[in-house]
Amino acid sequence: MYTIFKKELRYFFSNATGYIVIGLFLLVTGLFLWVIPGSYNILDSGYAQVDGLFMLAPWLFMFLCPAITMRLFAEEKQNRTWDLLQTAPIPRYKIVLGKYFSSWLLGIIALLPCSLYYFSVSRIAEPIGNIDGGAFWGAYIGLIFLIGINTSIGVFASSLTRNQIVAFIIALLLCFILFYGFDLISSFFTSGETVTTIQAFGFHAHYKSISRGIVDSRDIIYFLSVSAIFLLLTTKQIDKN
């Protein structure tokens, strides 16, 4: 597994892929948070908070995670290297985990520089340091889990096809449906209990829960369980090939 992990991580940073992913994410978040006027802009909000980052980042990772993962299995199949990898004395689940963890780490690396926003806003706040650290770091942890769950979906989508664009589209649609789809479905109901139950199936409700600064074990179990399900589905899928 570690060999696959290193191979994939080396691939990301031996060409433009890793740098483009990280650069695009930081460029877009920087523009929306500091330059472009609107609801995401920190200076326009008038408060010492970085809520715009945590509203914007889930939508960006909905695109970036599929972009990172779309080549993992699709490219192997397209280049005929998958047949060679299959003959290696490595269990299939270790191949899946190696590719998954390398992609998750790349997403986390893209997110890491955003922690500087916390210290920047803390310095410009009045008085200095007047910022809700619990809410920031809770939402930050939520984003890490969200990257992980989106990555597991992307890995699964890549195992379904040899076409990278198709893998990207499948992953994007699944990420959107599981993040926001249950919120849309719940809007057709008026009972508060029914709405809460339906929303609990989606990523958004659990991400919002962690974003309040309270890291609930139920939310963590949800993210890890759904990620594990998609990785298991990926392992089953590549067993068929």
C-alpha positions as CSV (number, residue, x, y, z in Angstrom):
1,M,0.0,0.0,0.0
2,Y,2.8,2.4,0.9
3,T,4.5,1.8,-2.4
4,I,1.3,2.7,-4.3
5,F,0.8,5.7,-2.0
6,K,4.4,7.0,-2.8
7,K,4.0,6.3,-6.5
8,E,0.8,8.3,-6.8
9,L,2.0,11.2,-4.6
10,R,5.2,11.3,-6.7
11,Y,3.1,11.4,-9.9
12,F,1.1,14.3,-8.6
13,F,4.2,16.4,-7.9
14,S,6.4,15.2,-10.8
15,N,4.1,17.0,-13.3
16,A,1.8,20.0,-13.2
17,T,-1.2,18.1,-11.8
18,G,-0.6,18.6,-8.1
19,Y,0.6,22.2,-8.5
20,I,-2.4,23.1,-10.7
21,V,-4.9,21.7,-8.2
22,I,-3.4,23.5,-5.2
23,G,-2.8,26.7,-7.2
24,L,-6.3,26.8,-8.5
25,F,-7.9,26.2,-5.1
26,L,-5.8,28.9,-3.4
27,L,-6.3,31.4,-6.2
28,V,-10.1,31.0,-6.3
29,T,-10.4,31.1,-2.5
30,G,-8.1,34.1,-2.2
31,L,-10.0,36.1,-4.8
32,F,-13.4,35.3,-3.3
33,L,-12.3,36.0,0.3
34,W,-10.3,39.1,-0.2
35,V,-10.8,40.7,-3.7
36,I,-14.3,39.9,-5.2
37,P,-17.1,41.8,-3.4
38,G,-19.9,39.5,-2.1
39,S,-21.1,37.3,0.7
40,Y,-17.8,35.4,0.8
41,N,-15.6,38.5,1.2
42,I,-14.0,38.7,4.6
43,L,-13.6,42.5,4.5
44,D,-17.1,43.1,3.3
45,S,-18.6,41.1,6.2
46,G,-17.5,43.6,8.8
47,Y,-16.8,40.7,11.3
48,A,-13.6,38.9,12.4
49,Q,-14.7,35.6,10.9
50,V,-13.7,33.3,8.0
51,D,-17.2,31.9,7.3
52,G,-16.8,32.6,3.6
53,L,-14.0,30.0,3.3
54,F,-16.2,27.3,4.8
55,M,-19.2,28.2,2.6
56,L,-17.1,28.3,-0.5
57,A,-14.6,25.4,0.0
58,P,-17.1,22.5,-0.1
59,W,-18.2,23.6,-3.6
60,L,-14.7,23.9,-4.8
61,F,-13.6,20.5,-3.5
62,M,-16.7,19.1,-5.2
63,F,-14.8,19.8,-8.4
64,L,-11.2,19.5,-7.3
65,C,-11.5,16.0,-5.6
66,P,-12.9,14.5,-8.8
67,A,-10.2,16.3,-10.8
68,I,-7.5,14.7,-8.6
69,T,-9.0,11.2,-8.6
70,M,-10.3,10.9,-12.2
71,R,-7.1,9.4,-13.5
72,L,-6.4,6.9,-10.7
73,F,-7.9,3.8,-12.4
74,A,-9.1,5.3,-15.7
75,E,-5.6,6.2,-16.8
76,E,-4.2,2.8,-15.7
77,K,-6.8,1.0,-17.9
78,Q,-6.3,3.4,-20.8
79,N,-2.5,2.9,-20.8
80,R,-2.8,-0.9,-20.2
81,T,-0.7,-0.6,-17.0
82,W,-3.7,-1.9,-15.0
83,D,-3.0,-5.5,-16.3
84,L,0.6,-5.2,-15.0
85,L,-0.6,-3.8,-11.7
86,Q,-3.0,-6.7,-11.3
87,T,-0.2,-9.2,-11.5
88,A,1.7,-7.6,-8.7
89,P,1.6,-9.4,-5.3
90,I,-0.5,-6.7,-3.7
91,P,-4.0,-7.2,-2.4
92,R,-6.6,-5.2,-4.3
93,Y,-7.7,-3.3,-1.2
94,K,-4.2,-2.1,-0.6
95,I,-4.1,-0.7,-4.2
96,V,-7.3,1.1,-3.5
97,L,-6.2,2.5,-0.2
98,G,-2.8,3.6,-1.5
99,K,-4.4,5.6,-4.3
100,Y,-7.1,6.9,-1.9
101,F,-4.8,8.2,0.8
102,S,-2.4,9.9,-1.7
103,S,-5.4,11.8,-3.2
104,W,-6.8,12.7,0.2
105,L,-3.4,14.0,1.3
106,L,-3.1,16.2,-1.9
107,G,-6.5,17.7,-1.0
108,I,-5.3,18.4,2.6
109,I,-2.1,19.9,1.3
110,A,-4.3,22.3,-0.8
111,L,-6.3,23.2,2.3
112,L,-3.3,23.7,4.6
113,P,-2.4,27.3,3.5
114,C,-5.9,28.4,4.3
115,S,-5.1,28.1,8.0
116,L,-3.2,31.3,7.5
117,Y,-6.5,33.1,7.0
118,Y,-7.3,32.4,10.7
119,F,-4.1,34.2,11.8
120,S,-4.6,37.0,9.3
121,V,-8.1,37.8,10.4
122,S,-7.0,37.4,14.1
123,R,-4.5,40.2,13.5
124,I,-6.9,42.6,11.9
125,A,-9.7,42.0,14.4
126,E,-10.5,44.6,17.1
127,P,-9.3,43.7,19.6
128,I,-6.5,41.6,18.2
129,G,-7.3,37.9,18.5
130,N,-11.1,38.4,18.7
131,I,-12.0,35.5,16.5
132,D,-14.0,32.3,17.3
133,G,-11.2,29.7,17.2
134,G,-13.5,26.8,18.0
135,A,-15.8,27.5,15.1
136,F,-12.8,27.9,12.7
137,W,-10.9,24.8,13.6
138,G,-14.1,22.7,13.9
139,A,-15.1,23.7,10.3
140,Y,-11.5,23.1,9.2
141,I,-11.7,19.5,10.5
142,G,-15.0,19.2,8.8
143,L,-13.4,20.2,5.5
144,I,-10.7,17.5,6.0
145,F,-13.4,14.9,6.4
146,L,-15.3,16.3,3.4
147,I,-12.2,16.1,1.2
148,G,-11.9,12.4,2.3
149,I,-15.4,11.5,1.5
150,N,-15.3,13.3,-1.9
151,T,-12.1,11.6,-2.7
152,S,-13.5,8.1,-1.9
153,I,-16.3,8.9,-4.4
154,G,-13.8,10.0,-7.0
155,V,-11.8,6.8,-6.6
156,F,-15.0,4.8,-7.0
157,A,-15.9,6.8,-10.2
158,S,-12.5,6.3,-11.7
159,S,-12.8,2.5,-11.2
160,L,-16.0,2.4,-13.3
161,T,-14.5,3.6,-16.6
162,R,-11.3,4.0,-18.6
163,N,-12.4,7.6,-19.7
164,Q,-11.1,10.3,-17.3
165,I,-13.7,12.8,-18.3
166,V,-16.5,10.4,-17.7
167,A,-15.0,9.5,-14.3
168,F,-14.9,13.2,-13.5
169,I,-18.5,13.8,-14.4
170,I,-19.7,10.7,-12.5
171,A,-17.8,11.8,-9.4
172,L,-19.0,15.4,-9.6
173,L,-22.7,14.3,-9.9
174,L,-22.4,11.9,-7.0
175,C,-20.6,14.5,-4.8
176,F,-23.3,17.0,-5.6
177,I,-26.2,14.6,-5.0
178,L,-24.8,13.4,-1.7
179,F,-23.8,16.9,-0.5
180,Y,-26.9,18.9,-1.5
181,G,-29.4,16.4,-2.9
182,F,-30.9,15.4,0.4
183,D,-31.4,19.1,1.4
184,L,-33.4,19.5,-1.8
185,I,-35.5,16.5,-1.1
186,S,-36.1,17.6,2.5
187,S,-37.5,20.9,1.2
188,F,-40.6,19.1,-0.1
189,F,-41.5,18.2,3.5
190,T,-42.9,20.3,6.3
191,S,-42.4,18.1,9.3
192,G,-39.3,19.1,11.2
193,E,-38.4,15.6,12.2
194,T,-38.8,14.3,8.6
195,V,-36.6,17.1,7.3
196,T,-33.9,16.4,9.8
197,T,-34.0,12.7,9.1
198,I,-33.7,13.2,5.4
199,Q,-30.9,15.7,5.7
200,A,-28.9,13.4,8.0
201,F,-28.3,11.1,5.0
202,G,-26.4,13.9,3.2
203,F,-22.9,15.3,3.7
204,H,-24.1,18.9,4.2
205,A,-25.9,18.3,7.6
206,H,-22.9,16.6,9.1
207,Y,-20.5,19.2,7.8
208,K,-22.6,22.0,9.2
209,S,-22.7,20.2,12.5
210,I,-18.9,20.0,12.8
211,S,-18.6,23.6,11.5
212,R,-20.3,24.8,14.7
213,G,-17.1,24.0,16.5
214,I,-18.4,20.8,18.1
215,V,-16.7,17.6,16.8
216,D,-19.5,15.0,17.3
217,S,-18.5,11.4,17.1
218,R,-21.6,10.7,15.1
219,D,-20.5,13.0,12.4
220,I,-17.0,11.5,12.3
221,I,-18.5,8.0,12.1
222,Y,-20.8,9.1,9.3
223,F,-17.9,10.5,7.2
224,L,-15.7,7.4,7.8
225,S,-18.5,5.0,7.2
226,V,-19.5,6.5,3.8
227,S,-15.9,6.7,2.7
228,A,-15.4,3.1,3.7
229,I,-18.5,2.1,1.7
230,F,-17.2,3.7,-1.5
231,L,-13.8,2.2,-1.0
232,L,-15.3,-1.2,-0.6
233,L,-17.4,-0.6,-3.7
234,T,-14.2,0.3,-5.6
235,T,-12.5,-2.9,-4.4
236,K,-15.5,-4.9,-5.6
237,Q,-15.5,-3.1,-8.9
238,I,-11.8,-3.7,-9.7
239,D,-12.2,-7.3,-8.7
240,K,-14.5,-7.7,-11.7
241,N,-11.9,-6.3,-14.1
